[in-house]
Amino acid sequence: MVKIGNLFFRTRNFIFPIFYLFLFIPSSQLVVNYKIIAIIGISITIIGQLIRMVTIGLVYVIRGG
């Protein structure tokens, strides 16, 4: 998990523009009920923050700067 985090940290300036461009790719309507998608998105966000807190609490991450 730490190795993946370090990879994303080192390459974040290159990865962000690529993911940002994906937002502009046209697609068909996938769902009708947007409440379900909002709940799923918020759940993923909360789980990601929990993983981040556990990682910071359990592993000493060496940061530059």
HTML snippet that shows the backbone in 3Dmol.js (N, CA, C, O; Angstrom):
<script src="https://3Dmol.org/build/3Dmol-min.js"></script>
<div id="view" style="width:600px;height:400px;position:relative"></div>
<script>
const pdb = `
ATOM      1  N   MET A   1       0.828  -1.176   0.000  1.00  0.00           N
ATOM      2  CA  MET A   1       0.000   0.000   0.000  1.00  0.00           C
ATOM      3  C   MET A   1       0.881   1.252   0.000  1.00  0.00           C
ATOM      4  O   MET A   1       0.583   2.227  -0.689  1.00  0.00           O
ATOM      5  N   VAL A   2       1.955   1.218   0.768  1.00  0.00           N
ATOM      6  CA  VAL A   2       2.847   2.367   0.836  1.00  0.00           C
ATOM      7  C   VAL A   2       3.548   2.572  -0.503  1.00  0.00           C
ATOM      8  O   VAL A   2       3.733   3.708  -0.940  1.00  0.00           O
ATOM      9  N   LYS A   3       3.941   1.473  -1.156  1.00  0.00           N
ATOM     10  CA  LYS A   3       4.613   1.591  -2.458  1.00  0.00           C
ATOM     11  C   LYS A   3       3.687   2.212  -3.497  1.00  0.00           C
ATOM     12  O   LYS A   3       4.124   3.034  -4.302  1.00  0.00           O
ATOM     13  N   ILE A   4       2.424   1.831  -3.487  1.00  0.00           N
ATOM     14  CA  ILE A   4       1.459   2.420  -4.416  1.00  0.00           C
ATOM     15  C   ILE A   4       1.266   3.899  -4.115  1.00  0.00           C
ATOM     16  O   ILE A   4       1.195   4.721  -5.029  1.00  0.00           O
ATOM     17  N   GLY A   5       1.182   4.238  -2.819  1.00  0.00           N
ATOM     18  CA  GLY A   5       1.049   5.634  -2.428  1.00  0.00           C
ATOM     19  C   GLY A   5       2.242   6.462  -2.863  1.00  0.00           C
ATOM     20  O   GLY A   5       2.086   7.591  -3.328  1.00  0.00           O
ATOM     21  N   ASN A   6       3.440   5.898  -2.712  1.00  0.00           N
ATOM     22  CA  ASN A   6       4.642   6.608  -3.149  1.00  0.00           C
ATOM     23  C   ASN A   6       4.649   6.802  -4.662  1.00  0.00           C
ATOM     24  O   ASN A   6       5.069   7.849  -5.154  1.00  0.00           O
ATOM     25  N   LEU A   7       4.185   5.795  -5.397  1.00  0.00           N
ATOM     26  CA  LEU A   7       4.115   5.918  -6.858  1.00  0.00           C
ATOM     27  C   LEU A   7       3.181   7.043  -7.258  1.00  0.00           C
ATOM     28  O   LEU A   7       3.529   7.868  -8.102  1.00  0.00           O
ATOM     29  N   PHE A   8       1.988   7.086  -6.657  1.00  0.00           N
ATOM     30  CA  PHE A   8       1.041   8.154  -6.976  1.00  0.00           C
ATOM     31  C   PHE A   8       1.563   9.518  -6.550  1.00  0.00           C
ATOM     32  O   PHE A   8       1.311  10.517  -7.224  1.00  0.00           O
ATOM     33  N   PHE A   9       2.288   9.569  -5.439  1.00  0.00           N
ATOM     34  CA  PHE A   9       2.829  10.849  -4.972  1.00  0.00           C
ATOM     35  C   PHE A   9       3.881  11.376  -5.948  1.00  0.00           C
ATOM     36  O   PHE A   9       3.906  12.567  -6.256  1.00  0.00           O
ATOM     37  N   ARG A  10       4.748  10.483  -6.433  1.00  0.00           N
ATOM     38  CA  ARG A  10       5.794  10.907  -7.366  1.00  0.00           C
ATOM     39  C   ARG A  10       5.241  11.293  -8.729  1.00  0.00           C
ATOM     40  O   ARG A  10       5.788  12.179  -9.386  1.00  0.00           O
ATOM     41  N   THR A  11       4.171  10.648  -9.164  1.00  0.00           N
ATOM     42  CA  THR A  11       3.646  10.868 -10.517  1.00  0.00           C
ATOM     43  C   THR A  11       2.375  11.703 -10.536  1.00  0.00           C
ATOM     44  O   THR A  11       1.705  11.767 -11.566  1.00  0.00           O
ATOM     45  N   ARG A  12       2.025  12.345  -9.424  1.00  0.00           N
ATOM     46  CA  ARG A  12       0.748  13.060  -9.331  1.00  0.00           C
ATOM     47  C   ARG A  12       0.641  14.208 -10.324  1.00  0.00           C
ATOM     48  O   ARG A  12      -0.462  14.506 -10.782  1.00  0.00           O
ATOM     49  N   ASN A  13       1.728  14.854 -10.669  1.00  0.00           N
ATOM     50  CA  ASN A  13       1.666  15.968 -11.609  1.00  0.00           C
ATOM     51  C   ASN A  13       1.405  15.504 -13.036  1.00  0.00           C
ATOM     52  O   ASN A  13       0.962  16.299 -13.865  1.00  0.00           O
ATOM     53  N   PHE A  14       1.666  14.245 -13.339  1.00  0.00           N
ATOM     54  CA  PHE A  14       1.408  13.701 -14.668  1.00  0.00           C
ATOM     55  C   PHE A  14       0.055  12.993 -14.742  1.00  0.00           C
ATOM     56  O   PHE A  14      -0.603  13.004 -15.782  1.00  0.00           O
ATOM     57  N   ILE A  15      -0.348  12.385 -13.640  1.00  0.00           N
ATOM     58  CA  ILE A  15      -1.587  11.608 -13.627  1.00  0.00           C
ATOM     59  C   ILE A  15      -2.819  12.508 -13.608  1.00  0.00           C
ATOM     60  O   ILE A  15      -3.801  12.210 -14.289  1.00  0.00           O
ATOM     61  N   PHE A  16      -2.791  13.604 -12.845  1.00  0.00           N
ATOM     62  CA  PHE A  16      -3.969  14.461 -12.708  1.00  0.00           C
ATOM     63  C   PHE A  16      -4.496  14.972 -14.042  1.00  0.00           C
ATOM     64  O   PHE A  16      -5.698  14.855 -14.282  1.00  0.00           O
ATOM     65  N   PRO A  17      -3.663  15.537 -14.934  1.00  0.00           N
ATOM     66  CA  PRO A  17      -4.221  16.025 -16.214  1.00  0.00           C
ATOM     67  C   PRO A  17      -4.868  14.924 -17.051  1.00  0.00           C
ATOM     68  O   PRO A  17      -5.843  15.168 -17.761  1.00  0.00           O
ATOM     69  N   ILE A  18      -4.326  13.723 -16.965  1.00  0.00           N
ATOM     70  CA  ILE A  18      -4.901  12.611 -17.735  1.00  0.00           C
ATOM     71  C   ILE A  18      -6.303  12.281 -17.218  1.00  0.00           C
ATOM     72  O   ILE A  18      -7.240  12.142 -18.005  1.00  0.00           O
ATOM     73  N   PHE A  19      -6.445  12.157 -15.900  1.00  0.00           N
ATOM     74  CA  PHE A  19      -7.757  11.866 -15.328  1.00  0.00           C
ATOM     75  C   PHE A  19      -8.731  13.022 -15.541  1.00  0.00           C
ATOM     76  O   PHE A  19      -9.929  12.806 -15.724  1.00  0.00           O
ATOM     77  N   TYR A  20      -8.215  14.241 -15.517  1.00  0.00           N
ATOM     78  CA  TYR A  20      -9.070  15.409 -15.752  1.00  0.00           C
ATOM     79  C   TYR A  20      -9.623  15.395 -17.169  1.00  0.00           C
ATOM     80  O   TYR A  20     -10.785  15.744 -17.378  1.00  0.00           O
ATOM     81  N   LEU A  21      -8.820  15.000 -18.140  1.00  0.00           N
ATOM     82  CA  LEU A  21      -9.292  14.932 -19.526  1.00  0.00           C
ATOM     83  C   LEU A  21     -10.364  13.863 -19.706  1.00  0.00           C
ATOM     84  O   LEU A  21     -11.236  14.001 -20.564  1.00  0.00           O
ATOM     85  N   PHE A  22     -10.308  12.811 -18.914  1.00  0.00           N
ATOM     86  CA  PHE A  22     -11.339  11.772 -18.988  1.00  0.00           C
ATOM     87  C   PHE A  22     -12.728  12.304 -18.647  1.00  0.00           C
ATOM     88  O   PHE A  22     -13.728  11.727 -19.075  1.00  0.00           O
ATOM     89  N   LEU A  23     -12.807  13.384 -17.892  1.00  0.00           N
ATOM     90  CA  LEU A  23     -14.108  13.964 -17.540  1.00  0.00           C
ATOM     91  C   LEU A  23     -14.848  14.508 -18.757  1.00  0.00           C
ATOM     92  O   LEU A  23     -16.072  14.639 -18.730  1.00  0.00           O
ATOM     93  N   PHE A  24     -14.123  14.822 -19.814  1.00  0.00           N
ATOM     94  CA  PHE A  24     -14.724  15.443 -20.984  1.00  0.00           C
ATOM     95  C   PHE A  24     -15.041  14.460 -22.106  1.00  0.00           C
ATOM     96  O   PHE A  24     -15.474  14.872 -23.182  1.00  0.00           O
ATOM     97  N   ILE A  25     -14.832  13.179 -21.873  1.00  0.00           N
ATOM     98  CA  ILE A  25     -15.177  12.164 -22.873  1.00  0.00           C
ATOM     99  C   ILE A  25     -16.685  11.951 -22.824  1.00  0.00           C
ATOM    100  O   ILE A  25     -17.224  11.595 -21.777  1.00  0.00           O
ATOM    101  N   PRO A  26     -17.374  12.166 -23.948  1.00  0.00           N
ATOM    102  CA  PRO A  26     -18.833  11.986 -23.943  1.00  0.00           C
ATOM    103  C   PRO A  26     -19.215  10.516 -23.737  1.00  0.00           C
ATOM    104  O   PRO A  26     -18.532   9.609 -24.212  1.00  0.00           O
ATOM    105  N   SER A  27     -20.304  10.307 -23.031  1.00  0.00           N
ATOM    106  CA  SER A  27     -20.795   8.957 -22.806  1.00  0.00           C
ATOM    107  C   SER A  27     -22.317   8.985 -22.749  1.00  0.00           C
ATOM    108  O   SER A  27     -22.934  10.044 -22.636  1.00  0.00           O
ATOM    109  N   SER A  28     -22.897   7.813 -22.828  1.00  0.00           N
ATOM    110  CA  SER A  28     -24.346   7.723 -22.736  1.00  0.00           C
ATOM    111  C   SER A  28     -24.769   7.770 -21.271  1.00  0.00           C
ATOM    112  O   SER A  28     -23.946   7.602 -20.371  1.00  0.00           O
ATOM    113  N   GLN A  29     -26.046   7.997 -21.043  1.00  0.00           N
ATOM    114  CA  GLN A  29     -26.570   8.046 -19.676  1.00  0.00           C
ATOM    115  C   GLN A  29     -26.522   6.642 -19.093  1.00  0.00           C
ATOM    116  O   GLN A  29     -27.065   5.699 -19.669  1.00  0.00           O
ATOM    117  N   LEU A  30     -25.872   6.513 -17.951  1.00  0.00           N
ATOM    118  CA  LEU A  30     -25.687   5.203 -17.340  1.00  0.00           C
ATOM    119  C   LEU A  30     -26.761   4.875 -16.308  1.00  0.00           C
ATOM    120  O   LEU A  30     -27.156   3.719 -16.159  1.00  0.00           O
ATOM    121  N   VAL A  31     -27.226   5.889 -15.604  1.00  0.00           N
ATOM    122  CA  VAL A  31     -28.213   5.651 -14.552  1.00  0.00           C
ATOM    123  C   VAL A  31     -29.301   6.703 -14.619  1.00  0.00           C
ATOM    124  O   VAL A  31     -29.119   7.783 -15.182  1.00  0.00           O
ATOM    125  N   VAL A  32     -30.431   6.364 -14.034  1.00  0.00           N
ATOM    126  CA  VAL A  32     -31.535   7.303 -13.964  1.00  0.00           C
ATOM    127  C   VAL A  32     -31.610   7.910 -12.567  1.00  0.00           C
ATOM    128  O   VAL A  32     -31.913   9.094 -12.415  1.00  0.00           O
ATOM    129  N   ASN A  33     -31.337   7.102 -11.551  1.00  0.00           N
ATOM    130  CA  ASN A  33     -31.433   7.557 -10.166  1.00  0.00           C
ATOM    131  C   ASN A  33     -30.060   8.035  -9.694  1.00  0.00           C
ATOM    132  O   ASN A  33     -29.183   7.223  -9.398  1.00  0.00           O
ATOM    133  N   TYR A  34     -29.882   9.334  -9.624  1.00  0.00           N
ATOM    134  CA  TYR A  34     -28.596   9.904  -9.248  1.00  0.00           C
ATOM    135  C   TYR A  34     -28.333   9.837  -7.748  1.00  0.00           C
ATOM    136  O   TYR A  34     -27.190  10.006  -7.322  1.00  0.00           O
ATOM    137  N   LYS A  35     -29.358   9.597  -6.939  1.00  0.00           N
ATOM    138  CA  LYS A  35     -29.155   9.485  -5.496  1.00  0.00           C
ATOM    139  C   LYS A  35     -28.286   8.277  -5.165  1.00  0.00           C
ATOM    140  O   LYS A  35     -27.431   8.349  -4.282  1.00  0.00           O
ATOM    141  N   ILE A  36     -28.499   7.179  -5.863  1.00  0.00           N
ATOM    142  CA  ILE A  36     -27.704   5.971  -5.625  1.00  0.00           C
ATOM    143  C   ILE A  36     -26.238   6.240  -5.974  1.00  0.00           C
ATOM    144  O   ILE A  36     -25.338   5.841  -5.235  1.00  0.00           O
ATOM    145  N   ILE A  37     -26.005   6.906  -7.083  1.00  0.00           N
ATOM    146  CA  ILE A  37     -24.638   7.217  -7.494  1.00  0.00           C
ATOM    147  C   ILE A  37     -23.981   8.160  -6.487  1.00  0.00           C
ATOM    148  O   ILE A  37     -22.796   8.008  -6.188  1.00  0.00           O
ATOM    149  N   ALA A  38     -24.723   9.123  -5.966  1.00  0.00           N
ATOM    150  CA  ALA A  38     -24.177  10.040  -4.959  1.00  0.00           C
ATOM    151  C   ALA A  38     -23.800   9.280  -3.691  1.00  0.00           C
ATOM    152  O   ALA A  38     -22.750   9.542  -3.104  1.00  0.00           O
ATOM    153  N   ILE A  39     -24.636   8.352  -3.267  1.00  0.00           N
ATOM    154  CA  ILE A  39     -24.348   7.552  -2.072  1.00  0.00           C
ATOM    155  C   ILE A  39     -23.108   6.696  -2.298  1.00  0.00           C
ATOM    156  O   ILE A  39     -22.261   6.585  -1.411  1.00  0.00           O
ATOM    157  N   ILE A  40     -22.995   6.096  -3.472  1.00  0.00           N
ATOM    158  CA  ILE A  40     -21.811   5.283  -3.783  1.00  0.00           C
ATOM    159  C   ILE A  40     -20.555   6.158  -3.791  1.00  0.00           C
ATOM    160  O   ILE A  40     -19.525   5.762  -3.246  1.00  0.00           O
ATOM    161  N   GLY A  41     -20.629   7.331  -4.397  1.00  0.00           N
ATOM    162  CA  GLY A  41     -19.483   8.235  -4.451  1.00  0.00           C
ATOM    163  C   GLY A  41     -19.050   8.705  -3.077  1.00  0.00           C
ATOM    164  O   GLY A  41     -17.856   8.736  -2.779  1.00  0.00           O
ATOM    165  N   ILE A  42     -20.003   9.070  -2.241  1.00  0.00           N
ATOM    166  CA  ILE A  42     -19.678   9.498  -0.879  1.00  0.00           C
ATOM    167  C   ILE A  42     -19.086   8.340  -0.083  1.00  0.00           C
ATOM    168  O   ILE A  42     -18.155   8.535   0.698  1.00  0.00           O
ATOM    169  N   SER A  43     -19.620   7.142  -0.278  1.00  0.00           N
ATOM    170  CA  SER A  43     -19.087   5.967   0.414  1.00  0.00           C
ATOM    171  C   SER A  43     -17.644   5.697   0.012  1.00  0.00           C
ATOM    172  O   SER A  43     -16.805   5.410   0.866  1.00  0.00           O
ATOM    173  N   ILE A  44     -17.349   5.785  -1.272  1.00  0.00           N
ATOM    174  CA  ILE A  44     -15.972   5.580  -1.748  1.00  0.00           C
ATOM    175  C   ILE A  44     -15.052   6.636  -1.158  1.00  0.00           C
ATOM    176  O   ILE A  44     -13.924   6.332  -0.770  1.00  0.00           O
ATOM    177  N   THR A  45     -15.527   7.876  -1.088  1.00  0.00           N
ATOM    178  CA  THR A  45     -14.725   8.950  -0.514  1.00  0.00           C
ATOM    179  C   THR A  45     -14.428   8.696   0.959  1.00  0.00           C
ATOM    180  O   THR A  45     -13.293   8.872   1.403  1.00  0.00           O
ATOM    181  N   ILE A  46     -15.423   8.289   1.704  1.00  0.00           N
ATOM    182  CA  ILE A  46     -15.231   8.021   3.133  1.00  0.00           C
ATOM    183  C   ILE A  46     -14.285   6.843   3.341  1.00  0.00           C
ATOM    184  O   ILE A  46     -13.413   6.897   4.207  1.00  0.00           O
ATOM    185  N   ILE A  47     -14.447   5.786   2.559  1.00  0.00           N
ATOM    186  CA  ILE A  47     -13.554   4.631   2.672  1.00  0.00           C
ATOM    187  C   ILE A  47     -12.119   5.033   2.343  1.00  0.00           C
ATOM    188  O   ILE A  47     -11.185   4.607   3.022  1.00  0.00           O
ATOM    189  N   GLY A  48     -11.940   5.849   1.307  1.00  0.00           N
ATOM    190  CA  GLY A  48     -10.602   6.321   0.955  1.00  0.00           C
ATOM    191  C   GLY A  48      -9.962   7.133   2.057  1.00  0.00           C
ATOM    192  O   GLY A  48      -8.770   6.984   2.327  1.00  0.00           O
ATOM    193  N   GLN A  49     -10.740   7.993   2.700  1.00  0.00           N
ATOM    194  CA  GLN A  49     -10.199   8.792   3.804  1.00  0.00           C
ATOM    195  C   GLN A  49      -9.884   7.906   5.008  1.00  0.00           C
ATOM    196  O   GLN A  49      -8.903   8.155   5.710  1.00  0.00           O
ATOM    197  N   LEU A  50     -10.691   6.883   5.259  1.00  0.00           N
ATOM    198  CA  LEU A  50     -10.394   5.960   6.356  1.00  0.00           C
ATOM    199  C   LEU A  50      -9.097   5.206   6.097  1.00  0.00           C
ATOM    200  O   LEU A  50      -8.286   5.037   7.007  1.00  0.00           O
ATOM    201  N   ILE A  51      -8.895   4.752   4.861  1.00  0.00           N
ATOM    202  CA  ILE A  51      -7.644   4.073   4.510  1.00  0.00           C
ATOM    203  C   ILE A  51      -6.468   5.022   4.700  1.00  0.00           C
ATOM    204  O   ILE A  51      -5.415   4.627   5.200  1.00  0.00           O
ATOM    205  N   ARG A  52      -6.655   6.272   4.298  1.00  0.00           N
ATOM    206  CA  ARG A  52      -5.602   7.282   4.461  1.00  0.00           C
ATOM    207  C   ARG A  52      -5.269   7.485   5.936  1.00  0.00           C
ATOM    208  O   ARG A  52      -4.093   7.550   6.295  1.00  0.00           O
ATOM    209  N   MET A  53      -6.278   7.587   6.793  1.00  0.00           N
ATOM    210  CA  MET A  53      -6.040   7.787   8.224  1.00  0.00           C
ATOM    211  C   MET A  53      -5.334   6.593   8.850  1.00  0.00           C
ATOM    212  O   MET A  53      -4.427   6.762   9.664  1.00  0.00           O
ATOM    213  N   VAL A  54      -5.747   5.384   8.473  1.00  0.00           N
ATOM    214  CA  VAL A  54      -5.115   4.184   9.016  1.00  0.00           C
ATOM    215  C   VAL A  54      -3.659   4.116   8.568  1.00  0.00           C
ATOM    216  O   VAL A  54      -2.778   3.782   9.360  1.00  0.00           O
ATOM    217  N   THR A  55      -3.406   4.431   7.303  1.00  0.00           N
ATOM    218  CA  THR A  55      -2.036   4.398   6.788  1.00  0.00           C
ATOM    219  C   THR A  55      -1.167   5.408   7.511  1.00  0.00           C
ATOM    220  O   THR A  55      -0.047   5.087   7.910  1.00  0.00           O
ATOM    221  N   ILE A  56      -1.656   6.606   7.684  1.00  0.00           N
ATOM    222  CA  ILE A  56      -0.883   7.628   8.379  1.00  0.00           C
ATOM    223  C   ILE A  56      -0.675   7.247   9.847  1.00  0.00           C
ATOM    224  O   ILE A  56       0.374   7.536  10.422  1.00  0.00           O
ATOM    225  N   GLY A  57      -1.663   6.608  10.444  1.00  0.00           N
ATOM    226  CA  GLY A  57      -1.555   6.221  11.848  1.00  0.00           C
ATOM    227  C   GLY A  57      -0.630   5.038  12.086  1.00  0.00           C
ATOM    228  O   GLY A  57      -0.005   4.953  13.143  1.00  0.00           O
ATOM    229  N   LEU A  58      -0.528   4.128  11.131  1.00  0.00           N
ATOM    230  CA  LEU A  58       0.241   2.912  11.335  1.00  0.00           C
ATOM    231  C   LEU A  58       1.628   2.914  10.697  1.00  0.00           C
ATOM    232  O   LEU A  58       2.514   2.199  11.164  1.00  0.00           O
ATOM    233  N   VAL A  59       1.830   3.684   9.662  1.00  0.00           N
ATOM    234  CA  VAL A  59       3.086   3.655   8.918  1.00  0.00           C
ATOM    235  C   VAL A  59       3.668   5.056   8.893  1.00  0.00           C
ATOM    236  O   VAL A  59       2.984   6.017   8.545  1.00  0.00           O
ATOM    237  N   TYR A  60       4.927   5.164   9.261  1.00  0.00           N
ATOM    238  CA  TYR A  60       5.587   6.461   9.176  1.00  0.00           C
ATOM    239  C   TYR A  60       5.969   6.695   7.718  1.00  0.00           C
ATOM    240  O   TYR A  60       6.774   5.956   7.152  1.00  0.00           O
ATOM    241  N   VAL A  61       5.385   7.727   7.118  1.00  0.00           N
ATOM    242  CA  VAL A  61       5.637   8.048   5.720  1.00  0.00           C
ATOM    243  C   VAL A  61       6.638   9.190   5.672  1.00  0.00           C
ATOM    244  O   VAL A  61       6.393  10.268   6.214  1.00  0.00           O
ATOM    245  N   ILE A  62       7.762   8.948   5.022  1.00  0.00           N
ATOM    246  CA  ILE A  62       8.792   9.986   4.904  1.00  0.00           C
ATOM    247  C   ILE A  62       8.408  10.912   3.788  1.00  0.00           C
ATOM    248  O   ILE A  62       8.207  10.484   2.651  1.00  0.00           O
ATOM    249  N   ARG A  63       8.305  12.200   4.113  1.00  0.00           N
ATOM    250  CA  ARG A  63       7.911  13.193   3.116  1.00  0.00           C
ATOM    251  C   ARG A  63       9.060  14.150   2.883  1.00  0.00           C
ATOM    252  O   ARG A  63       9.810  14.476   3.804  1.00  0.00           O
ATOM    253  N   GLY A  64       9.192  14.590   1.670  1.00  0.00           N
ATOM    254  CA  GLY A  64      10.196  15.596   1.353  1.00  0.00           C
ATOM    255  C   GLY A  64       9.630  16.983   1.471  1.00  0.00           C
ATOM    256  O   GLY A  64       8.419  17.174   1.353  1.00  0.00           O
ATOM    257  N   GLY A  65      10.487  17.956   1.702  1.00  0.00           N
ATOM    258  CA  GLY A  65      10.056  19.345   1.725  1.00  0.00           C
ATOM    259  C   GLY A  65       9.686  19.779   3.067  1.00  0.00           C
ATOM    260  O   GLY A  65       9.298  20.932   3.257  1.00  0.00           O
TER     261      GLY A  65
END
`;
const viewer = $3Dmol.createViewer("view");
viewer.addModel(pdb, "pdb");
viewer.setStyle({}, {cartoon: {color: "spectrum"}});
viewer.zoomTo();
viewer.render();
</script>
